[in-house]
């Protein structure tokens, strides 16, 4: 997929060029910082199930979903008062919150404009996806500093804030490919939902187990900010008989308290159980596309879900 993703990269950079050099700099800041481009890759791979060459419309579908993702990162960094993102200075840290918010809005607007050019179904789908992203974020905000947050509530949140965009990436790629029937499009949509859940669980495990240098952003940030993710939820529910972890949570943490809480989660079985849950969702992703005719694209999709978990275990 190297050639197709290079096309996505070029179109992504072109999509944020404007007559205003400063706005272009703001909007392209995180694009230049790089990234895995998993969402446009999912769109391209889903379209490839049809067996035809990747069209410009498929590339643009990938660009649209990546712009939504990037716009959400700009806004997230303002909310979190983050200072780094992808090993570079965050937009809000460098240029201030107002400019970061406006640049994020610009990226969402460009995504919507591109989606509109791909047809009313794609435009409506992307608009609905942005709405679901917001709903997922609000669910997370409502559960901040709640040590009784349930696994069900966690999954509802990440289905909106993360899985919705992966799901839509696959669906958009499949729709604009032009030859895939509705059952195939629906199967790829479900695959994307499961893949997004895998991705978020893996990301949440990494936030607990890795260093700031490895992550490119502060380690343990979610825990410090009162966002209790699956490794923490599992630890509290099953591996905190002494109540030591629960005694630390439910309020803002100092750096020392954060490090202590991280140590408790790292040394108990909640992390391993979260990895197992990620593996189960990866299996569900593979099962979603199992009925489709076997081919390179389907094999890539099935392997991608497993690779997310395997990559976590190898780090």
N, C-alpha and C positions, 0 to 999 in steps of 0.2 A: 504493500500500500504506500510505499515511499513516494512514488511519483504523484499519486492522488493527493496525499497530504501536503506535498510541496505546493500543489495547485491551491489547496485550501489556505496555506500560509500566505501565499502571494495575494490571494483574493481578500484575505483577512486584513492584511496591511493596507491594501487599496481601499477597503471599505471605510476606513476612518480618516482618510485624507480629506482635508477641507481647505478652503481658501484662507483660513486663519491658522497660521503656523503654530500658535500656542495651543489652540484646541487640538490640533493634530498631535502635538507632543503629549498632551494630557491623555488623549484617547488611545494612543499607541504605546503608552508607557509599559503596561503589563504584557502587551503583545510582544514587544521587543525583549522582555524578560524571559520569554519562552514558556514552555509548559508541555504537558503530555498530549494535549489536543485529543483527549479521549472521546469527547462528545462528537466532534466532527468525524473522528475515525469511526465511531459507531454508525453515524449517518451514511458514510461511504460504504462500510461493510454491509449494512443492511440493504443498500441499493444493489450491491454486487450480487446478492442472492438471485437477482433477475438474470444474471449471466451476460449482461451487456456492458459496453465500455462506460466509464464514469462520465456523465454529462456535466455541462457547466451548471445546470440547475441543481444537481446533486451537490456539487462543490458549494454553491451558494446556500443550500440548505444547511450544510455543515458550518458555514460562516455565520449564519443567523443564530444557530444554537450556541456557538462559541461566544458571540457577542453578548448574548443574554447572560451566559456564565460570567464573563468578564465584568459586565455591568454590575452584577450582583456582588462580585468581589470588591469593587470600588465602594459600594454601599456598606458591605460587611465590615470593611476596614475602618470606616467612619464610626460605625456602631461600636466596634471593639476597641477603638482608639489604637489600632495596630500601627506599628512603626516600620515593619518589614513585610514583604510579600515576595515569594519566589526569589529569595536572597537579595532583593533590591529594596530600596526605600519605598515605602508605600506612597501612593499619590497624596493621601491626606497628610502624611507626615512631611512631605516635600512642599506641597502647594496649599495645604489647608483643607478643612472640611468642606467649605462651600464649593470650591473648585472640584473636589473629588466627587461630590454629589452630582454636580452639573455634568461632569464628564461621564459618570455612570448613567445618568439619564440619557445622555447623547448616545451611548452605546446601545441602550435599550431601544431608543428611537430608530437607530440605523438597522437594528435587527428586525424591527417591525416593518420598516420600509422594504427591506430585502424579502421578508416573508410575504408581503403583499404582492410583490412581483412574481411570486411562485404560485399564486392562486388563492382564492378565498378560503379553501379548506386549511391550507398551511398557515395563512394569516390568523385564522380563528384559533387554530391549535396552538400557535406560539403565544397568542394573547392569553389563552386559558392557562398555558404553562407558567407564564409570569405571575398570574393570579395564584396558582398553586404554590409557587415558590414563596410568595408572600405569606400565604396561609401556613406553610410549614415553618417559616421563621417566627411567625406570631405564636404558634404552638410551643416552639422552643422557648421563646421569651416568657411565656406564661408559666413554664416549668422551671425557671431559673431558681437556683438555691433550694430546690425541693428534693430532699433525699428520699422521698417516697415516690419519685417519678417511676412509673411502671415501664416495663419493656414494651407494652402495647402503645403507650403514649409516645415513647421514643420512636417506634417504627412509623407511627402516623406522621410524626414530624419529618422524618427523613424521607418518607415517600413524597412529601411535598417539596421540601427544600433541596433535595438532591435527585431522587429517583425520577421525579417528573421530567426533568430536563433530559436525562438519559433516555427515558421512554420516548419522549417527543423527538429526540435526535434520530432514533431508529425509525420512528413512524414517518417523519418527514422524508428521510432518505428513501424509504420504501414507497411513499406516495409519489414523489417527484421522479422516481425511476420510470414509472409510467406503464409497466407491464405486469406488475404483481397483483394478484387477486386479493380480495379483502381478508380471507382467512390467513393468508401469508403475512399481510400487513399487520393484522392483529397479533399473530404469533411473535413477530419481531418487536411489536410494541411491548408485549409482556416480557420478552427477553430484556429489553432496555430497562424496564422497571426493576427487574431482579438484579441486573448488572449495577444499577445505581445504588441499590441497597448494599450490595457487596462493597462497592467503592466507598460508601460512607462508613460502614463498619470498619473497613480496613483503615481508613483515614483516622477514625476515632481511636483505634488501637495504636496507630503510630503516634498520635498526640500524647498518649500515655507513655509509650515505651522508648521513644527516640529523643535525641537532643535537638536543641535549636539549630545547631550547625547542620544536622542531617535533614531537618524539616524545612529549613529556610524561613521559619517563623517560630515564635516562642513556643517551647514545649510545655505541655500541661496548661495551655491557655484556657481551654474549655473548663477544666476543673477549677481553675482560679476564678473564672468568671461565673461560676455557678451553673454551667451546662454539664449535666451528669449523663454521660453517654453509656453505651452498652457495657464496656468493661467495668465501669463504676457501678452501674445498676446491678450487674451480676454479682460483683463483689459484695455489695451491700445486702443483697437478697440471700446469698448462700455462704459467704465466706467472711463474715464480720461478726462472729459470735461474741467477741469481746467488746464490740461496739466502738472500737478505737477509730475506725474510719468515719462512722456516722457522727461521732463526737466532734470531728473536725469540720464537717460539712454543714450546709444550711445557712452559711454567712460568707462574706468575703474573706479570703485567706491572705495572710502575709506570705512573702516568698518562702520563708522557712516552713510555714504550715503547708503550703502547696507542695514543697519538696517531700515533706513527711507523708502527705496524702498520696503522692505519686509512688513513693516507696512502698506503701501498704498495698496499693492496687497492683503494682508490678510483681510483688512477691506472693500474691495469692492467686487463686485459680480463675478469677473473673476474666483476665486477659485471654487465657487458653480457651475458655468457654465462648468468648466473643469471636475468636478465630474459628472455632467450630461452627458457630452460627453463620459466619461469612461463607464458610465452605458449603453449608447447607443451601444458602441462597444462590451460590454459584452453581450447585447442582440443579436448582430450580430454573436458573437461566438456561442451562444446557437442555433441560427437559422441554422448555418452551419452544426451542427450534428443532428438537429431535424429529418431529413429524415432517419437516421440510425435506425436499430432495437433497441428498448428500452432495456436497461440492466444496470447493475451496473456501467460499465465503462462509458457509455454515460451519465448517470446521474451525475457521478463524474466530467466529463469534463464540463457539463453545469453548475454545481454548482461552480466549481473552478473559472470561469470567474466572476460570481456574488460575490463570496467570496472576490475577490481582492478589489472590490469596497466597499463591506460591511465592510471589515476590515479597510479600509481607514476612513469610516464614524464613526467607533467605537473607533478609536484611540484618 
